[in-house]
Amino acid sequence: MTIINGSLLGDIVKFHKPEHHANTAVIVIDEMDKKWSSETVENHLVRKQSQQETLRFCKELGCRIIVVHEHKEAHPRHIYDVIKKPDFHCTKQALGVLNAKTEPPLLPFLKERKITSLVLMGGHYRMCVRESLIGRCSFGLLSSGILNHQITVLTSPSLLASYRPEMYQLEPKFSADACSFNNKNGDFIADAQWPVFALHTGMRIYTKISD
C-alpha cells in the first residue's frame, strides 16, 4: 500500500495514457443513494460530492465507467446523474468480483479493454469492497480480487463508505500480503474493522480528491 499526501485527480492523469497502453477505468461497487448505518450525515454528503467530482473528471478524461451491483441492480441517482450509462455493468452472484461470479463476468472486460488501473469508489468497504479488492480465502472458499490481476487501484477515503479518516495511518500496522493467500484465519472475514488498504502494494490511497 502507498499513501499519497496529495490529489487523486492529479495522479489519475498519469495513470491514464492509452497511447502507452495504460488505461484507467472507474469502478463503482455496491453503491446506493441512502446513507450507510456506519456513516455520519456529513460523511455521506462528502462521499457523494467526492464521487461526483471524480466521475466528472474521469469521464472528461475518457476513462471507462464500470458499475458492480450487489445481487440486484441499483441505480443510485448521484452516480447515474453523472454517468448516464456505464460502459460496463454487472451483478454479483456471490462475494468477490473477479471470480466469475458476476453476470456478465467482469474480468474478460478488463482484459479486453486493457485496463491497467481502476479508480475505486462505492459502498461498504469493510466487506464487499474489500473482498472485491483482495478476494477471499477462508473456510474452503477461494476467489480472486482485483489486486491479484496486475491492476493498480487508486482511491481516497472520501470515495468510500464508511469514511473513517482515522483508519488510514501513514504506517500500516498489518501483515498478510493479499497476493499470498496465506491469510487463512478468522480475522479475514470476522474482523470487520480490518482495513483493506494495508494489504497490498498495488493499492494507492490519496489523502484528498483535488488540490
DAKAJO-V299126 format. One record per residue. N is the residue number from 1. SS is DSSP state (alpha for helix, beta for strand, coil for the rest). BURIAL is b if it has 24 or more other ideal C-beta (glycine too) atoms within 12 Angstrom, else e. D_CENTER is the distance of its C-alpha to the mean C-alpha in Angstrom with 1 decimal. Layout:
n = {N N}
ss = {SS SS}
burial = {BURIAL BURIAL}
d_center = {D_CENTER D_CENTER}
This chain:
n = {1 2 3 4 5 6 7 8 9 10 11 12 13 14 15 16 17 18 19 20 21 22 23 24 25 26 27 28 29 30 31 32 33 34 35 36 37 38 39 40 41 42 43 44 45 46 47 48 49 50 51 52 53 54 55 56 57 58 59 60 61 62 63 64 65 66 67 68 69 70 71 72 73 74 75 76 77 78 79 80 81 82 83 84 85 86 87 88 89 90 91 92 93 94 95 96 97 98 99 100 101 102 103 104 105 106 107 108 109 110 111 112 113 114 115 116 117 118 119 120 121 122 123 124 125 126 127 128 129 130 131 132 133 134 135 136 137 138 139 140 141 142 143 144 145 146 147 148 149 150 151 152 153 154 155 156 157 158 159 160 161 162 163 164 165 166 167 168 169 170 171 172 173 174 175 176 177 178 179 180 181 182 183 184 185 186 187 188 189 190 191 192 193 194 195 196 197 198 199 200 201 202 203 204 205 206 207 208 209 210 211}
ss = {coil beta beta beta beta beta beta alpha alpha alpha alpha alpha alpha alpha alpha coil beta alpha alpha alpha coil beta beta beta beta beta beta beta beta coil coil coil coil coil coil coil coil coil coil coil alpha alpha alpha alpha alpha alpha alpha alpha alpha alpha alpha alpha alpha alpha alpha alpha alpha alpha alpha alpha alpha coil coil beta beta beta beta beta beta beta coil coil coil coil coil coil alpha alpha alpha alpha alpha alpha alpha coil coil coil coil beta beta beta beta beta coil coil coil coil coil coil coil coil coil beta beta coil coil coil alpha alpha alpha alpha alpha alpha coil coil beta beta beta beta beta beta beta beta beta beta alpha alpha alpha alpha alpha alpha alpha alpha alpha alpha coil beta beta beta coil coil beta beta beta coil coil alpha alpha alpha alpha coil coil beta beta beta beta beta alpha alpha alpha beta beta coil coil coil alpha alpha alpha coil coil coil coil coil coil coil coil coil coil alpha alpha alpha coil coil coil coil coil coil alpha alpha alpha alpha coil coil coil coil coil alpha alpha alpha coil coil coil coil beta beta beta beta beta beta coil coil coil}
burial = {b e b b e e e b b e b b e e b b e e e e e e b b b b b b b b b b e e b b e e b e e e b b e b b b e b b b b b b b b b b e b e b b b b b b b b e e e b e b e b b e e b b e e b b b b b e b e e b b b b b e b b e e e b b e b b e e b e b b b b b b b b b b b b b b b b b b b b b b b b e e e e b b b b b b b e b b b b b b b b b b b b b b e e b b e e e e e e e b e b e e b e b e e e e b e e e e e b b b b b b b e b b b b b b b b e e}
d_center = {13.7 14.9 15.2 16.5 18.8 18.4 16.9 13.5 15.3 18.0 16.1 14.2 17.8 18.5 15.7 16.7 20.2 21.1 24.6 23.6 21.4 18.2 15.9 12.7 10.8 8.5 6.2 6.7 6.5 9.8 10.8 14.5 17.2 18.6 17.9 16.5 19.4 18.0 17.5 20.5 21.5 21.0 17.4 16.8 18.6 16.8 13.4 14.8 16.7 14.0 11.8 15.0 16.1 13.0 13.3 17.0 16.8 14.7 17.0 20.0 18.9 18.7 15.1 14.3 12.3 10.7 10.6 10.1 12.7 13.7 17.3 18.6 17.8 17.1 17.4 16.4 18.9 17.2 14.6 17.4 19.9 18.1 17.0 20.0 18.9 15.8 16.5 15.2 14.4 14.6 15.3 14.4 17.8 16.7 14.1 11.6 10.6 12.5 15.7 17.5 17.1 15.8 18.3 18.5 16.8 13.6 14.5 17.7 16.3 14.1 17.3 19.7 18.0 17.7 14.0 13.8 10.6 7.4 6.6 3.1 5.0 6.6 9.0 10.2 7.9 11.2 11.6 9.6 6.0 7.9 9.8 7.4 6.6 10.3 12.2 15.2 18.7 21.3 24.1 24.6 21.2 19.4 16.3 14.2 10.6 8.6 9.9 13.4 13.9 14.6 11.4 10.3 6.9 7.7 6.9 9.5 10.5 11.9 8.8 8.0 10.7 12.8 13.3 15.5 16.4 18.8 16.2 15.3 18.5 19.5 20.9 18.7 20.9 19.4 20.4 19.5 17.7 15.1 16.7 19.9 19.3 22.0 20.4 22.4 23.3 23.0 20.7 17.8 17.8 20.4 19.3 16.7 17.0 15.8 13.0 10.4 10.3 13.9 13.6 13.0 14.6 12.0 9.6 10.8 10.5 12.9 15.3 15.7 14.7 18.1 21.5}
